[in-house]
Each structure stands twice: as structure tokens, then as C-alpha cells.
Amino acid sequence: MNIRLREIDWLDFCTGTVVDSFATHVRLYRKAKERMRLEQSTDVAACFFDLEAEYERGICRYEVCTDNDKEKEFLRDIVEILIYILLPANEFRCVPARMILREVVVNLGLIPFIDMYTDPDAINQLIIRM
């Protein structure tokens, strides 16, 4: 896994893919705020996810963002794909080890990380430290 992680072009990923995704998200949010104002709606989330479905050609992450069980299921799927990509084939075929690794990454890594960085207080503390 270490060898495969070294093969990733992290500079391109962080300065290209992540930045592009963030910029797209901000554009969608701004369009959702504008649509909300024009339609005299009070639900920015509904406007945002409608625009996301239009932009992503039918893919909408509403349930993933609003339901904890769906979020965990989505994260499991992503980690399963990453494990497939990063682990050697013989290690990937060991189902018990793969499931343990997936659950550890999701439950002890990603979910606490997401919870910490989506907490408004954590965001405020980060801004204060800047």
C-alpha cells in the first residue's frame, strides 16, 4: 500500500482535483442562494441539491449529506474502492482483513474527521487561530 500511495501525484491531486471540486461546490452554493432568492424559498439545501443533480447529470448526494446511515454506507463504498486500488491483490482477497480495515478507516478515521471539521465551533476555532 505504501508503494501505491507514493505513486499518486499528490501535488496535482491537492492543487487540481481538490481545488476544482471545492470551487464547483462554492459555485453551486452561490447559484442555490440565488435560486432561493428568486423562488422566494427558505430551503437552501433543497435548492443546492437540485442544482447538484442538474450539474452532475442526475447524481444527488442529498441522502448522504442528511442521513448518518447513508453517509456511513457511502464512506464504506469509497473506502472499499480505495482498498481495492491501494492493496495488493492477494491482500484484497482476504475478506475478513478487508472488512476490518474498511471499518477501522471509516469509524475511527473518516467519520471522526468529518464530524470534527463540520462542527461550527471547530471552524470558528480554526478561523480564530488564523
Number of C-alpha atoms within 10 A of each C-alpha: 11 8 10 11 12 9 8 10 9 12 9 11 12 11 10 12 13 12 13 13 11 12 12 14 14 12 13 19 19 14 16 22 19 14 16 18 12 9 10 9 12 11 11 18 16 14 20 23 20 19 19 21 14 12 13 10 9 11 12 17 15 17 13 15 14 11 11 12 12 15 17 17 14 17 20 19 14 14 19 20 12 12 19 15 14 15 17 13 11 7 13 17 12 10 10 10 12 18 15 11 14 22 18 12 16 22 14 11 12 17 16 12 12 10 11 13 13 11 10 11 11 13 13 10 10 11 9 8 7 5
